[in-house]
Amino acid sequence: MLIPIQPDDVIREMAEINRKLTKGMEYLADLKEDDVDIATAPKETIYTQDKLRMYRYTPVVDKPEKTPLLIVYALVNRYQVADLQPDRSLVRNLLKEGVDVHLIEWGDPLPADKYLTIDDYVNGYMNDCVDFLREHYDVDSINVLGICQGGTLSTCYSSLYPEKIKNLVLTVTPIDFHAHEKESTKPHVGLLFKMGKSADIDLMVDAFGNVPADLLNISFLTVSPFMLNFGKYIDMIDGLDNPKALLNFMRMEKWLFNGPDSAGEGYRQFVKDFLQGNKLVKGEVVLGDKRVDLKNITMPILNVYATADHLVPPPCTTALGKHVSSKDYQELAIETGHIGIYVGGKPQSILAPNVAKWLKERA
């Protein structure tokens, strides 16, 4: 069947594309780096240790919730996706709901930091941050919200120090790194985990020391190569004559291509023990001299996952419910993808209000 193509239609479409390209180039020519602002919610640094910074975001209600919330982000990206822009910010939306929001920024590892392990991050840095908040606010336990790999670290911490965590919220968090293999036949689902199972992580860490951010970014881009390398730029043409849409696109690109390096030994341990060995659900992860037993997790849990998440497929997240001892375990499904859960318009109207409501009910 032939598709009729009219020359006049082609000419008009090409002229429209050319117009949008011209407008977009004019706008980009005047755009300064400072104009592409991300993570602008007002905050102050309340605790530092080595390169780590812990922020407290300025409350926007008269009386925020008494129990502080600590957001724990991943080691392989930057936290700014939780506050990418004012109208799409998990942080700002939690503040509007009266949550007292704090967040850990891990910082950029130096060559000497290549020996930092998951034990250092969980039993060291994270435990010190939690203890600081407990003392600062005079509370026995705090609320924790883990994002992606930060959720995995938060899960480990909650197993080792259950008395210090009042409520645990997890978002798109990998727990069972092999669960998708049984429940999905689509080759692109969980592709990053599949590639990681055969990665020679020893060679990578021994060669680089700290794993370069560019190498990590290439891994993420290969999960959906057409969409992340070509498709999004083709789609961008439609918004070239819309300064707001173009600026939003630039914010996402700034976050995506500005990740930190990863401490070598910590990355080696995470790939070997969690991704390849799947030891978390087997009860075989050992941090320092402590074994991570998910049965030790007894506090209330809200486990949030994205239904279209190809990076961390839902079965890898929801597996948690089968391994913990909590009698107050709930799941929240949001129809979006891995990053969309934090920056999508509709997901933003769901995530923060439901997290805040859930926390307040357990206050």
C-alpha positions as CSV (number, residue, x, y, z in Angstrom):
1,M,0.0,0.0,0.0
2,L,1.4,3.3,-1.1
3,I,1.2,6.3,1.2
4,P,0.3,9.5,-0.7
5,I,2.8,12.3,-0.1
6,Q,1.9,15.7,-1.4
7,P,4.8,18.0,-2.2
8,D,3.1,21.0,-0.7
9,D,2.7,19.2,2.6
10,V,6.4,18.3,2.7
11,I,7.4,21.9,1.9
12,R,5.1,23.2,4.7
13,E,6.4,20.7,7.2
14,M,10.0,21.5,6.3
15,A,9.4,25.2,6.6
16,E,7.8,24.7,10.0
17,I,10.8,22.6,11.2
18,N,13.2,25.2,9.9
19,R,11.2,28.0,11.7
20,K,11.4,26.0,15.0
21,L,15.1,25.3,14.6
22,T,15.8,29.0,13.9
23,K,13.8,30.1,17.0
24,G,15.5,27.4,19.1
25,M,19.0,28.4,18.0
26,E,18.2,32.1,18.7
27,Y,17.1,31.2,22.2
28,L,20.0,28.9,22.9
29,A,22.5,31.5,21.7
30,D,21.4,33.8,24.5
31,L,21.1,31.1,27.1
32,K,23.7,31.2,29.9
33,E,24.6,28.2,32.0
34,D,23.2,29.9,35.1
35,D,19.8,30.2,33.3
36,V,19.6,26.4,33.4
37,D,19.0,26.3,37.1
38,I,18.3,23.1,39.0
39,A,17.8,22.3,42.6
40,T,16.8,25.8,43.6
41,A,14.6,25.1,46.7
42,P,16.0,27.1,49.6
43,K,18.1,25.1,52.0
44,E,21.0,25.2,54.5
45,T,23.8,22.9,55.3
46,I,23.3,21.5,58.8
47,Y,26.0,18.8,58.8
48,T,29.2,18.0,57.0
49,Q,31.6,15.1,57.0
50,D,34.4,14.8,54.5
51,K,32.7,15.5,51.1
52,L,29.2,14.7,52.4
53,R,26.7,17.5,53.0
54,M,23.4,17.2,54.7
55,Y,20.8,19.8,53.9
56,R,17.7,21.0,55.6
57,Y,15.2,22.6,53.2
58,T,13.5,25.7,54.4
59,P,10.0,24.8,55.7
60,V,7.1,26.6,54.0
61,V,4.5,25.9,56.7
62,D,4.4,27.3,60.2
63,K,4.6,24.0,62.0
64,P,6.3,21.2,60.0
65,E,6.0,17.6,61.2
66,K,8.0,16.9,64.3
67,T,9.8,13.8,63.0
68,P,12.4,14.8,60.3
69,L,12.5,13.1,57.0
70,L,15.9,12.2,55.5
71,I,16.1,11.6,51.8
72,V,18.9,9.2,50.8
73,Y,19.9,9.4,47.2
74,A,21.9,7.0,45.0
75,L,25.7,7.1,44.8
76,V,25.7,7.0,41.0
77,N,23.7,10.1,40.2
78,R,23.1,13.5,41.7
79,Y,20.2,14.4,44.0
80,Q,19.0,17.3,42.0
81,V,16.4,15.2,40.2
82,A,14.4,15.4,43.4
83,D,14.3,19.2,42.9
84,L,14.8,19.6,39.2
85,Q,12.6,22.6,38.7
86,P,10.1,24.6,40.9
87,D,7.0,23.2,39.3
88,R,8.3,19.6,39.3
89,S,10.0,19.1,42.6
90,L,9.5,16.2,45.0
91,V,11.3,18.3,47.7
92,R,9.1,21.3,47.2
93,N,5.9,19.3,47.1
94,L,6.8,17.5,50.4
95,L,7.5,20.9,52.0
96,K,4.1,22.1,50.9
97,E,2.6,19.0,52.7
98,G,4.3,20.1,56.0
99,V,7.2,17.5,55.9
100,D,10.5,18.6,57.4
101,V,12.8,17.6,54.6
102,H,16.5,16.8,54.8
103,L,18.7,15.3,52.2
104,I,22.2,13.7,51.9
105,E,24.5,14.9,49.1
106,W,27.3,12.3,49.0
107,G,29.8,14.6,47.1
108,D,32.4,13.7,44.5
109,P,34.9,11.0,45.5
110,L,38.6,11.9,45.1
111,P,41.2,9.3,43.9
112,A,42.0,8.6,47.6
113,D,38.3,7.7,48.2
114,K,38.4,4.7,45.9
115,Y,38.6,2.5,49.0
116,L,35.2,3.6,50.4
117,T,32.9,0.6,50.7
118,I,29.1,0.2,51.1
119,D,30.0,-0.4,54.8
120,D,31.5,3.1,55.0
121,Y,28.4,4.7,53.4
122,V,25.8,2.8,55.6
123,N,27.5,2.1,58.9
124,G,29.6,5.3,58.6
125,Y,28.2,8.3,56.8
126,M,24.5,7.4,56.9
127,N,24.6,6.3,60.5
128,D,26.3,9.6,61.5
129,C,23.7,11.6,59.6
130,V,20.8,9.8,61.3
131,D,22.4,10.2,64.8
132,F,22.9,13.9,64.1
133,L,19.2,14.3,63.3
134,R,18.1,12.3,66.3
135,E,20.1,14.4,68.6
136,H,19.4,17.7,66.8
137,Y,15.6,17.2,67.0
138,D,15.6,15.2,70.2
139,V,13.8,12.2,68.7
140,D,14.5,8.5,69.1
141,S,13.9,7.7,65.4
142,I,13.5,9.5,62.1
143,N,11.7,8.9,58.8
144,V,13.8,7.9,55.8
145,L,12.9,8.1,52.1
146,G,15.3,6.2,49.8
147,I,15.6,6.9,46.1
148,C,16.7,4.1,43.8
149,Q,20.1,2.8,44.9
150,G,19.7,5.1,47.9
151,G,16.6,3.0,48.8
152,T,18.8,-0.1,48.8
153,L,21.2,1.5,51.2
154,S,18.3,2.7,53.3
155,T,16.9,-0.9,53.4
156,C,20.3,-2.2,54.6
157,Y,20.4,0.6,57.2
158,S,16.9,-0.2,58.4
159,S,17.9,-3.8,58.9
160,L,21.0,-2.9,60.9
161,Y,19.5,-0.1,63.0
162,P,15.7,-0.7,63.1
163,E,15.4,1.2,66.3
164,K,16.5,4.4,64.6
165,I,14.0,4.4,61.8
166,K,10.4,5.3,62.5
167,N,9.0,4.9,59.0
168,L,10.7,3.8,55.8
169,V,9.6,5.0,52.3
170,L,11.2,3.5,49.3
171,T,10.9,4.8,45.7
172,V,11.9,2.6,42.6
173,T,14.3,0.7,44.8
174,P,16.0,-2.5,43.6
175,I,15.7,-5.2,46.3
176,D,15.7,-8.5,44.4
177,F,18.0,-7.9,41.4
178,H,17.0,-11.1,39.6
179,A,13.2,-11.0,40.1
180,H,12.5,-9.6,36.6
181,E,14.1,-12.7,34.9
182,K,11.2,-14.9,36.0
183,E,8.4,-12.4,35.5
184,S,9.2,-10.6,32.2
185,T,10.0,-11.9,28.7
186,K,10.7,-8.5,27.2
187,P,14.4,-8.2,26.5
188,H,14.7,-4.5,27.3
189,V,13.1,-4.8,30.8
190,G,15.9,-5.0,33.4
191,L,18.5,-4.8,30.7
192,L,21.0,-2.9,33.0
193,F,20.8,-5.7,35.5
194,K,21.3,-8.3,32.8
195,M,24.4,-6.5,31.5
196,G,25.7,-6.1,35.0
197,K,25.6,-9.8,35.7
198,S,28.3,-10.4,33.1
199,A,30.4,-7.3,33.7
200,D,34.0,-7.8,34.7
201,I,33.8,-5.3,37.6
202,D,37.2,-6.2,38.9
203,L,38.9,-5.2,35.7
204,M,36.9,-2.0,35.6
205,V,37.7,-0.9,39.2
206,D,41.4,-2.1,39.0
207,A,41.8,0.0,35.8
208,F,40.0,3.2,36.8
209,G,40.1,3.3,40.6
210,N,36.9,5.3,40.9
211,V,34.4,4.4,38.2
212,P,34.1,7.4,35.8
213,A,30.7,9.1,35.6
214,D,30.8,9.0,31.8
215,L,31.2,5.2,31.9
216,L,28.2,4.9,34.2
217,N,26.2,7.2,32.0
218,I,26.9,5.1,28.9
219,S,25.5,2.1,30.8
220,F,22.3,3.9,31.6
221,L,21.9,5.2,28.0
222,T,22.2,1.7,26.6
223,V,19.1,0.5,28.5
224,S,17.0,2.4,26.0
225,P,19.4,3.4,23.2
226,F,17.0,4.9,20.7
227,M,14.9,6.8,23.1
228,L,17.7,8.2,25.2
229,N,20.2,8.9,22.3
230,F,18.0,9.8,19.4
231,G,14.3,9.8,20.1
232,K,14.3,12.5,22.8
233,Y,16.2,14.9,20.5
234,I,13.7,14.3,17.7
235,D,10.9,15.0,20.0
236,M,12.6,18.1,21.2
237,I,12.1,19.7,17.8
238,D,8.4,20.2,18.7
239,G,9.4,22.4,21.6
240,L,12.2,24.4,20.1
241,D,10.0,27.5,19.7
242,N,8.7,27.2,23.3
243,P,11.4,28.7,25.7
244,K,9.8,27.1,28.8
245,A,9.8,23.6,27.2
246,L,13.3,24.0,25.9
247,L,14.6,25.2,29.3
248,N,13.0,22.2,31.0
249,F,14.7,19.9,28.4
250,M,18.0,21.6,29.2
251,R,17.6,21.1,32.9
252,M,17.1,17.3,32.4
253,E,20.2,17.2,30.2
254,K,22.2,19.1,32.7
255,W,21.3,16.6,35.4
256,L,21.7,13.5,33.2
257,F,25.2,14.4,32.0
258,N,26.6,15.8,35.3
259,G,26.8,12.7,37.4
260,P,29.6,12.0,40.0
261,D,32.2,9.3,39.7
262,S,31.6,6.3,42.0
263,A,34.1,5.2,44.7
264,G,35.7,2.1,43.2
265,E,35.5,-0.4,46.1
266,G,31.9,0.6,46.9
267,Y,30.9,0.1,43.3
268,R,32.7,-3.2,43.1
269,Q,30.9,-4.4,46.2
270,F,27.5,-3.2,45.0
271,V,27.8,-4.9,41.7
272,K,29.2,-8.2,43.1
273,D,27.1,-8.6,46.2
274,F,23.8,-6.9,45.2
275,L,23.5,-7.1,41.4
276,Q,25.4,-10.2,40.5
277,G,25.1,-12.2,43.7
278,N,21.6,-11.0,44.7
279,K,22.7,-11.4,48.3
280,L,20.3,-8.9,49.8
281,V,17.3,-11.2,49.5
282,K,19.4,-14.2,50.4
283,G,20.5,-12.6,53.7
284,E,24.1,-12.8,52.7
285,V,25.1,-9.1,52.6
286,V,27.7,-8.3,55.3
287,L,28.6,-4.7,56.0
288,G,31.5,-4.4,58.4
289,D,30.8,-7.2,60.9
290,K,27.0,-7.0,60.6
291,R,24.8,-9.2,58.4
292,V,21.9,-7.5,56.7
293,D,18.8,-9.6,57.5
294,L,15.6,-8.2,56.0
295,K,13.6,-9.9,58.7
296,N,14.9,-7.3,61.1
297,I,12.9,-4.6,59.3
298,T,9.8,-4.2,61.4
299,M,8.9,-0.5,61.0
300,P,6.1,0.6,58.7
301,I,7.1,0.6,55.0
302,L,5.7,2.4,52.0
303,N,7.2,0.9,48.8
304,V,6.6,3.0,45.7
305,Y,7.3,1.7,42.2
306,A,6.8,2.9,38.6
307,T,4.7,0.6,36.5
308,A,6.7,1.4,33.3
309,D,10.2,1.2,35.0
310,H,12.6,-0.6,32.7
311,L,15.6,0.3,34.7
312,V,14.3,-1.2,38.0
313,P,11.4,-3.4,37.0
314,P,8.5,-3.5,39.5
315,P,9.1,-7.2,40.5
316,C,12.6,-6.2,41.7
317,T,11.0,-3.6,44.0
318,T,7.9,-5.3,45.2
319,A,9.9,-8.4,46.2
320,L,10.6,-6.6,49.5
321,G,7.2,-7.5,50.9
322,K,8.1,-11.2,51.0
323,H,11.2,-10.7,53.1
324,V,10.5,-8.1,55.8
325,S,8.8,-8.6,59.2
326,S,6.8,-5.3,59.1
327,K,3.1,-5.8,59.8
328,D,2.4,-2.4,58.2
329,Y,3.6,-2.8,54.6
330,Q,2.0,-0.9,51.7
331,E,2.8,-0.5,48.0
332,L,2.0,2.4,45.8
333,A,2.1,2.0,42.0
334,I,2.5,5.1,39.8
335,E,2.0,4.9,36.1
336,T,5.3,6.3,34.8
337,G,8.9,5.4,34.3
338,H,12.0,5.4,36.5
339,I,12.8,9.1,36.2
340,G,9.3,10.2,35.4
341,I,8.2,9.4,39.0
342,Y,10.2,12.4,40.1
343,V,9.8,14.9,37.2
344,G,6.5,13.9,35.5
345,G,3.6,16.3,36.0
346,K,1.0,13.7,36.9
347,P,3.4,11.5,39.1
348,Q,4.3,14.7,41.1
349,S,0.6,15.2,41.9
350,I,0.5,11.6,43.3
351,L,3.9,10.9,45.0
352,A,4.4,13.7,47.5
353,P,0.8,14.0,48.7
354,N,0.6,10.2,49.3
355,V,4.0,10.0,51.0
356,A,3.0,12.9,53.3
357,K,-0.4,11.5,54.1
358,W,1.1,8.1,54.9
359,L,3.7,9.6,57.2
360,K,1.2,11.8,59.0
361,E,-1.1,8.8,59.7
362,R,1.9,7.2,61.5
363,A,3.0,10.3,63.3
